[in-house]
Amino acid sequence: MTDVANDINAVVIGATGYVGGELLRLLAAHPAFSLRAAVSERSAGDPIATVFPHLAQACAGLDFAAPATWTHGLDRGSNLALFSAAPHGASASAVAEALEAAAARDLSVRVVDCSADFRYPDAESYQAVYTEPHAAPELLGSFACAVPEHSAGSGDRIGHPGCFATAVLLASVPLVDSGLVRGPLFVTAVTGSTGSGKSMQAGTHHPERHANLYAYKPLSHRHAPEIRRLVEAATGQDVSVHFTPHSGPFSRGIYATLQAGLASAATADAVRTAFSRYYAGAPFVRVVDGAPKLKHVVGSNYCHIGVAQADGAVVVMSAIDNLLKGAAGGAVQWMNRLWALPETAGLLSPATPWI
C-alpha cells in the first residue's frame, strides 16, 4: 500500500456531466483521495449542489472551479489524481492544459481519462474512427488503455475504455485467451439512456426511450474497432468483432451477449472454469450460475458474467453499470492502482437493485 494515503488531491475535469457527477460522488467518500476541485468553465463559481442536489451534503462548501484557477489551492509538489470526464474531442486539450498547469506547480500527477481521446496509440488510428484530428497528439504515447482486469497498468496515464467496450472486453478476453473459441465474435449489447450523456437528444428523450428497444449503428459502431484492438492487446490474437448495440428502456446499465463457435468440445462448466481462473484475482468480476441480471450490478462497480454452451457454440453474458464499472468506477479503480492503493478503495458499495 502506498504511504501517501489521505494525502492525494483529486481533481475532476468536465465535472458537470453524468460521469463527472459519479466521480464526485465516489471521491467524496474515498478513504485516500481528497476532492479539491470540480472543474467546469460554464458552472465555475456555482456550488456543486446546484448541478447535483444529491451531493449537497457530501460536497458541502465546494464550488465548481474555473479551468484557469483550479490549481491555486494545491500545495507545490503535492500529489494529484487527475480525472477527466470531459466529452470526446474536448478532453484531450483539457487534459493537456491541466498537465501544463500541474507541471507549473510541480505536482506529482496520475491521470485517468474517461473519454475516447486517449484510447488509441496514435493520432491516425484515432482520426480513422472519430474523423477529427486529435487535439493533443503529443500525449498519446504516454497513455495506456485497458480495463484494470486486463493490464498491469504500467505508467501513470490511463485512457479508460468505453462503457460498451468494458462490458464486451470482460466477456471476450478470457474466452479468446483460453483458446476455446474459433472465428469471429458476435456481440449484441443493450445500454441505458445515461450512456448517451447528459445533453438532451432524441435517443434519450423519455417518450422515445420508455417501453422501447431498438438497434442503432449495427456493425458500424465506433466501439467495435476499439474492442478488437484491445482484445488483441490483451490476448495477442486478432479476432473479428461483429457488434450491434441497442438502446434500452432504462437509465443505467449495459447487458452484453457474446456468441462464438467453440474450437473443440467444451462443456459450459469448462468455459465457466476458464473465466473463474482468469478472474481469480479480480475483485469486481463475478462468474455467476445462469444468466446475470442487470439489477444485480446497477449502482455498483461489479461485473457479473454468465456462460452457456450447446451445439458447438458458446454464449457469454456480461452485465455492468455503464456509469460506474464502464466509466467513473473503473476510473477510480484504475487510479487506486496507479497510486498503489487497494484496488477496491471507495468502490465496495453494493448494487441498488430496486431503482
C-alpha positions as CSV (number, residue, x, y, z in Angstrom):
1,M,0.0,0.0,0.0
2,T,1.2,3.5,-0.8
3,D,2.5,5.8,2.0
4,V,0.6,8.8,0.6
5,A,-2.9,7.6,1.7
6,N,-5.1,10.5,2.7
7,D,-2.7,12.9,1.1
8,I,-3.8,12.7,-2.6
9,N,-5.6,15.7,-4.1
10,A,-8.3,14.7,-6.5
11,V,-9.5,16.9,-9.4
12,V,-12.2,16.2,-11.9
13,I,-12.3,18.0,-15.3
14,G,-15.6,18.2,-17.0
15,A,-17.4,17.7,-13.7
16,T,-21.0,18.5,-14.6
17,G,-21.9,15.5,-16.7
18,Y,-23.2,12.1,-15.6
19,V,-19.8,10.6,-15.4
20,G,-18.4,13.7,-13.7
21,G,-21.2,13.6,-11.1
22,E,-20.5,9.9,-10.4
23,L,-16.8,10.7,-9.9
24,L,-17.6,13.5,-7.5
25,R,-19.9,11.1,-5.5
26,L,-17.3,8.4,-5.3
27,L,-14.4,10.7,-4.4
28,A,-16.5,12.4,-1.7
29,A,-16.4,9.1,0.3
30,H,-13.0,7.8,-0.8
31,P,-10.6,7.0,2.0
32,A,-7.4,8.3,0.3
33,F,-8.4,10.9,-2.3
34,S,-9.5,14.3,-1.2
35,L,-11.7,16.1,-3.7
36,R,-10.1,19.5,-4.2
37,A,-11.6,20.8,-7.5
38,A,-14.6,20.0,-9.8
39,V,-13.6,21.9,-12.9
40,S,-16.2,23.4,-15.2
41,E,-15.9,26.5,-17.3
42,R,-19.7,27.0,-17.6
43,S,-20.5,26.4,-14.0
44,A,-17.4,28.0,-12.4
45,G,-18.3,29.6,-9.1
46,D,-21.5,27.8,-8.6
47,P,-21.9,25.4,-5.7
48,I,-21.7,21.7,-6.8
49,A,-25.2,21.2,-5.3
50,T,-26.7,23.5,-7.9
51,V,-25.9,20.8,-10.6
52,F,-26.0,17.8,-8.3
53,P,-28.5,18.3,-5.4
54,H,-27.9,14.8,-4.2
55,L,-24.3,15.8,-3.4
56,A,-25.3,18.8,-1.3
57,Q,-24.1,17.2,1.9
58,A,-21.2,15.2,0.5
59,C,-19.8,18.3,-1.3
60,A,-20.9,21.0,1.1
61,G,-18.9,24.2,0.7
62,L,-17.4,23.2,-2.6
63,D,-18.0,25.2,-5.8
64,F,-17.1,24.4,-9.4
65,A,-13.7,25.8,-10.3
66,A,-12.6,27.5,-13.5
67,P,-10.1,25.8,-15.7
68,A,-7.6,28.6,-15.2
69,T,-7.8,28.6,-11.3
70,W,-8.2,25.1,-10.0
71,T,-4.5,24.6,-9.2
72,H,-4.4,27.7,-6.9
73,G,-5.4,25.9,-3.8
74,L,-2.9,23.0,-4.2
75,D,0.4,23.0,-2.5
76,R,3.5,22.9,-4.7
77,G,5.0,19.4,-5.0
78,S,1.8,17.7,-3.7
79,N,0.2,14.6,-5.2
80,L,-2.6,14.8,-7.7
81,A,-5.1,12.3,-9.0
82,L,-6.5,13.9,-12.2
83,F,-9.7,12.6,-13.7
84,S,-11.2,13.8,-16.9
85,A,-14.9,13.3,-17.6
86,A,-14.9,15.9,-20.4
87,P,-16.6,14.9,-23.7
88,H,-14.9,13.1,-26.6
89,G,-12.9,15.6,-28.6
90,A,-12.7,18.1,-25.8
91,S,-10.9,16.1,-23.2
92,A,-7.5,15.9,-24.9
93,S,-6.9,19.6,-24.9
94,A,-8.4,20.0,-21.4
95,V,-6.0,17.3,-20.1
96,A,-3.1,18.9,-21.9
97,E,-3.8,22.2,-20.3
98,A,-4.3,20.6,-16.9
99,L,-0.9,18.8,-17.2
100,E,0.8,22.1,-18.0
101,A,-0.9,23.8,-15.0
102,A,0.1,20.9,-12.8
103,A,3.7,21.0,-14.0
104,A,3.9,24.7,-13.2
105,R,3.2,23.8,-9.6
106,D,5.5,20.8,-9.6
107,L,2.6,18.4,-8.8
108,S,3.1,14.6,-8.9
109,V,0.3,13.6,-11.3
110,R,-1.5,10.4,-12.2
111,V,-4.2,10.7,-14.9
112,V,-7.3,8.7,-15.9
113,D,-9.3,9.9,-18.8
114,C,-12.9,8.7,-19.3
115,S,-13.3,10.0,-22.9
116,A,-12.3,8.3,-26.1
117,D,-9.4,10.8,-26.6
118,F,-6.7,8.5,-25.2
119,R,-7.9,5.1,-26.2
120,Y,-5.7,4.8,-29.4
121,P,-1.9,4.8,-29.5
122,D,-1.5,7.3,-32.4
123,A,-3.4,10.2,-34.0
124,E,-4.0,8.4,-37.2
125,S,-5.9,5.5,-35.5
126,Y,-7.9,8.0,-33.5
127,Q,-8.8,10.1,-36.6
128,A,-9.8,7.0,-38.6
129,V,-12.6,6.2,-36.0
130,Y,-13.6,9.7,-34.8
131,T,-12.9,11.6,-38.1
132,E,-11.4,14.6,-36.4
133,P,-7.7,15.4,-35.8
134,H,-6.5,14.6,-32.3
135,A,-6.2,17.7,-30.1
136,A,-3.1,16.6,-28.3
137,P,-1.2,14.0,-30.3
138,E,2.0,14.6,-28.4
139,L,0.4,13.0,-25.4
140,L,-0.9,9.8,-27.0
141,G,2.3,7.8,-26.5
142,S,2.2,8.4,-22.7
143,F,-1.3,6.8,-22.2
144,A,-2.2,3.1,-21.9
145,C,-5.7,1.8,-22.5
146,A,-7.2,-1.3,-20.9
147,V,-9.7,-2.3,-18.3
148,P,-7.9,-2.9,-15.0
149,E,-8.5,-6.6,-15.1
150,H,-6.6,-7.0,-18.3
151,S,-3.4,-5.0,-17.7
152,A,-0.8,-4.5,-15.0
153,G,-1.1,-0.8,-15.6
154,S,2.4,0.4,-16.3
155,G,2.9,4.2,-16.4
156,D,0.8,6.8,-14.8
157,R,-1.7,7.8,-17.5
158,I,-4.7,5.7,-18.5
159,G,-7.4,6.1,-21.2
160,H,-10.4,4.2,-19.8
161,P,-12.2,2.0,-22.4
162,G,-15.7,2.9,-23.3
163,C,-18.7,1.5,-21.4
164,F,-19.7,-0.8,-24.2
165,A,-16.1,-1.8,-24.7
166,T,-15.7,-2.6,-20.9
167,A,-18.7,-4.9,-20.9
168,V,-17.6,-6.7,-24.0
169,L,-13.9,-6.9,-23.1
170,L,-14.7,-8.5,-19.8
171,A,-16.7,-11.2,-21.6
172,S,-14.4,-11.7,-24.6
173,V,-10.8,-11.6,-23.4
174,P,-10.8,-14.7,-21.2
175,L,-12.7,-16.6,-23.9
176,V,-10.2,-15.7,-26.6
177,D,-7.2,-16.1,-24.3
178,S,-8.4,-19.6,-23.3
179,G,-8.3,-20.9,-26.9
180,L,-11.7,-22.3,-26.6
181,V,-13.3,-20.4,-29.4
182,R,-12.7,-20.1,-33.2
183,G,-13.7,-17.5,-35.7
184,P,-15.4,-14.1,-35.1
185,L,-17.2,-12.9,-32.0
186,F,-20.9,-11.8,-32.5
187,V,-22.0,-9.3,-29.8
188,T,-25.3,-7.7,-29.0
189,A,-25.4,-5.2,-26.2
190,V,-28.2,-3.1,-24.7
191,T,-27.4,0.2,-22.9
192,G,-29.3,2.6,-20.7
193,S,-30.1,6.2,-21.7
194,T,-27.3,7.7,-19.5
195,G,-24.8,6.2,-21.9
196,S,-25.7,8.9,-24.4
197,G,-24.7,11.7,-22.0
198,K,-26.5,14.5,-20.2
199,S,-27.4,16.6,-23.2
200,M,-30.9,16.2,-24.5
201,Q,-31.3,14.3,-27.7
202,A,-33.9,12.1,-29.4
203,G,-32.3,8.9,-28.3
204,T,-32.6,9.8,-24.6
205,H,-35.9,11.6,-24.7
206,H,-38.2,9.7,-22.2
207,P,-41.2,9.3,-24.5
208,E,-39.0,7.8,-27.2
209,R,-36.9,5.6,-24.9
210,H,-39.6,4.4,-22.4
211,A,-41.0,0.9,-23.2
212,N,-38.9,0.8,-26.4
213,L,-36.0,-1.2,-27.7
214,Y,-34.1,-0.7,-30.9
215,A,-30.7,-1.3,-32.5
216,Y,-28.5,1.5,-33.8
217,K,-25.4,1.7,-35.9
218,P,-25.4,-2.1,-36.4
219,L,-21.9,-3.4,-37.4
220,S,-20.6,0.2,-37.6
221,H,-20.5,1.5,-34.0
222,R,-17.2,3.2,-33.1
223,H,-16.6,0.9,-30.1
224,A,-16.1,-2.1,-32.4
225,P,-12.6,-1.2,-33.6
226,E,-11.7,-0.3,-30.0
227,I,-12.9,-3.7,-28.7
228,R,-11.0,-5.5,-31.5
229,R,-7.8,-3.6,-30.8
230,L,-8.0,-4.2,-27.0
231,V,-8.8,-7.9,-27.4
232,E,-5.7,-8.3,-29.5
233,A,-3.6,-6.3,-27.0
234,A,-4.8,-8.5,-24.1
235,T,-4.5,-11.9,-25.9
236,G,-2.2,-11.4,-28.8
237,Q,-4.9,-12.6,-31.2
238,D,-6.6,-10.6,-33.9
239,V,-10.3,-11.6,-33.7
240,S,-13.1,-10.1,-35.8
241,V,-15.8,-8.5,-33.7
242,H,-19.3,-8.0,-35.1
243,F,-21.1,-5.6,-32.8
244,T,-24.7,-4.4,-32.7
245,P,-25.6,-2.0,-29.9
246,H,-29.2,-1.4,-28.7
247,S,-30.9,1.4,-26.8
248,G,-32.8,0.0,-23.8
249,P,-35.8,1.5,-21.9
250,F,-33.8,2.0,-18.7
251,S,-31.4,4.7,-17.5
252,R,-28.4,2.8,-16.2
253,G,-26.6,-0.4,-17.2
254,I,-25.3,-2.4,-20.1
255,Y,-26.2,-6.0,-20.8
256,A,-23.9,-7.7,-23.4
257,T,-24.4,-11.1,-25.0
258,L,-21.5,-12.6,-26.9
259,Q,-21.7,-15.6,-29.2
260,A,-18.9,-17.6,-30.8
261,G,-18.1,-21.1,-32.1
262,L,-16.2,-23.5,-29.9
263,A,-12.8,-24.6,-31.3
264,S,-13.3,-28.0,-29.6
265,A,-15.8,-29.8,-27.4
266,A,-16.1,-28.0,-24.2
267,T,-18.9,-28.0,-21.6
268,A,-20.4,-24.9,-20.0
269,D,-18.6,-25.9,-16.8
270,A,-15.3,-25.9,-18.6
271,V,-15.9,-22.4,-20.0
272,R,-17.1,-21.2,-16.6
273,T,-13.9,-22.6,-15.1
274,A,-11.8,-20.8,-17.6
275,F,-13.5,-17.5,-16.7
276,S,-13.2,-18.2,-12.9
277,R,-9.5,-18.9,-13.2
278,Y,-8.9,-15.8,-15.4
279,Y,-10.6,-13.5,-12.9
280,A,-9.5,-15.3,-9.7
281,G,-7.7,-12.1,-8.6
282,A,-10.3,-9.7,-9.9
283,P,-12.4,-8.3,-7.0
284,F,-15.1,-6.8,-9.2
285,V,-15.8,-9.6,-11.6
286,R,-18.0,-12.5,-10.5
287,V,-18.8,-15.5,-12.6
288,V,-22.4,-16.5,-11.7
289,D,-24.6,-19.5,-12.3
290,G,-27.1,-19.0,-15.1
291,A,-27.7,-15.6,-16.7
292,P,-26.6,-12.4,-14.9
293,K,-29.2,-9.8,-14.2
294,L,-28.7,-6.1,-14.7
295,K,-30.4,-5.1,-11.4
296,H,-27.7,-7.1,-9.5
297,V,-24.9,-4.8,-10.7
298,V,-26.5,-1.3,-11.3
299,G,-25.2,1.2,-8.7
300,S,-22.0,-0.8,-8.2
301,N,-18.6,-1.3,-9.7
302,Y,-19.2,-5.0,-10.3
303,C,-19.4,-7.1,-13.5
304,H,-21.4,-10.3,-13.4
305,I,-20.7,-12.9,-16.1
306,G,-22.6,-16.0,-17.1
307,V,-22.0,-18.6,-19.7
308,A,-24.0,-21.2,-21.7
309,Q,-22.9,-23.8,-24.2
310,A,-24.8,-26.0,-26.8
311,D,-24.3,-27.5,-30.3
312,G,-20.7,-26.3,-30.7
313,A,-21.4,-22.7,-29.7
314,V,-20.8,-20.7,-26.5
315,V,-22.7,-17.7,-25.2
316,V,-21.2,-15.3,-22.6
317,M,-23.3,-12.7,-20.9
318,S,-21.9,-9.6,-19.2
319,A,-23.8,-7.1,-17.0
320,I,-22.3,-3.8,-15.7
321,D,-23.3,-0.3,-14.7
322,N,-22.3,1.9,-17.6
323,L,-21.6,4.9,-15.4
324,L,-19.6,3.0,-12.8
325,K,-17.7,-0.1,-14.0
326,G,-18.0,1.4,-17.5
327,A,-16.7,4.8,-16.6
328,A,-16.4,6.6,-13.2
329,G,-16.0,3.4,-11.1
330,G,-13.5,1.9,-13.5
331,A,-11.6,5.2,-13.5
332,V,-11.4,5.2,-9.7
333,Q,-10.3,1.5,-9.7
334,W,-7.5,2.5,-12.1
335,M,-6.5,5.5,-10.0
336,N,-6.3,3.3,-6.9
337,R,-3.9,1.0,-8.8
338,L,-1.8,3.9,-10.1
339,W,-1.3,5.2,-6.5
340,A,-0.7,1.6,-5.2
341,L,-3.8,1.8,-3.1
342,P,-6.1,-1.2,-2.5
343,E,-7.9,-1.7,-5.8
344,T,-11.3,-1.8,-4.0
345,A,-10.8,1.5,-2.1
346,G,-14.0,3.6,-2.2
347,L,-15.7,1.1,-4.5
348,L,-17.3,-1.6,-2.4
349,S,-20.8,-0.2,-2.2
350,P,-23.3,-2.9,-3.2
351,A,-25.7,-2.7,-6.1
352,T,-29.1,-0.9,-5.7
353,P,-31.5,-3.4,-7.3
354,W,-34.8,-1.7,-6.8
355,I,-34.1,1.6,-8.7
